[in-house]
Amino acid sequence: MPKPTPVTPDAPARIRTPLLTQEWLDLTFIHWAVDPDVVTALLPRGTVADTHDDVTYVGLVAFRMHRVGWLRMPGVPYLGTFPETNVRLYSVDEHGRRGVVFRSMDASRLIPVVMGRVGFRLPYLWSRMSVRPAGDTVTYTGSRRWPGPRGASSRITVRTGERIEEPTELEHFLTARWGMHNAFFGGPDGVAYLPNHHPRWPLYRAELLTCEENLIAAAGLPAPSGAPVSVLYSPGVPVRLGRPARPAGIPTP
């Protein structure tokens, strides 16, 4: 593997013609450190675990997806707006591109779940979910419906704190991810990279008040045995997603 590209708080390139537009709102990022060997078998072919000081991370990210839109069309208010909670890992590919790998993506709208699974081969799962802000706290709940495993659920409550004026290297590493790796195409060489672009994250300290979940174990990872190493909150950003680039780095038609 070549040396990974630097971690940058700003997107490395603009996306002039987006495949999708959307907003990610009321996000909570919760992270636990794990040994890279633990996640190796769960990453797509052609990628390895991305590390910071020889450690990689599993992330539990809860948020509101808002007004997903295709190309330059306006975002859809109902079908394109829903709560979502992701279990994700951190990856780097043969071109040095850093990204995330989603192990599960729980969402509350069935049609976007089916479209994500069939059209993008993403691990979307239909769940009963809610996001409830109340003063300086936000509570995220989810209970999986389809396709399972049944009984997978989460309840997360955080209290937001002060704005982070200068995020640490680790905080940038965990949040400034400018693409995803996924097997968008068939065959053993089908792993590709889908880039994203958004403004620099506005990040806030957050206190984890409640974290009752088994989504991480359901995603094939060891259940966390201790407190997370990082808990962050962001009010959100507008996002543009580009077209998936094939393993050779060439975008799809």
C-alpha angles and dihedrals in degrees: 000000000000121000110285118251114258119276106250127185089216126060111265095223139016122244105224098181109033123204089205137010125199145140126245109208138181094010126183117192116200119180138186125190117240136177111262090233089064093063102035096097091048096058125092119260110272094035136087133194113285110226140197113203089348093304129104129198145224114218131205107197121183122185149128119271107213130197104338109202135184120237108323095333119120116271118264111249100207111020090034095050121073145120117270136185121192135194107207143176132203121249145177125197138209091276093054092251112152118216148138132268116211116220094180136000114193114195135168101225116081098202095054088045092055092044091050092049097044102032100037103018089233121155095249117162129192112239141165103247146167140184114204121183116196117175108304094347133082124196123199121191132181139171119185120239108171144054093351160159084232113227095039106136146147141204117187128174123181134179113217121226139180127336114264106232096184114024117208123248089259093051090053090046091055098044110024097076114148101193149005132242116221141148095255092157133050126256133044093293095049099109111120140172123243112197127211135195130201139142119281111288117261099220131194134186113255135194116217107227098169132013114169109158145135097183092106093055090044087055091060098261130117111269111253111264100192145024118303118260093223136027117178136168131204130182086219148249140244111254138204120197121203131208119286113264116219120236090272089059095252116133118237118255 
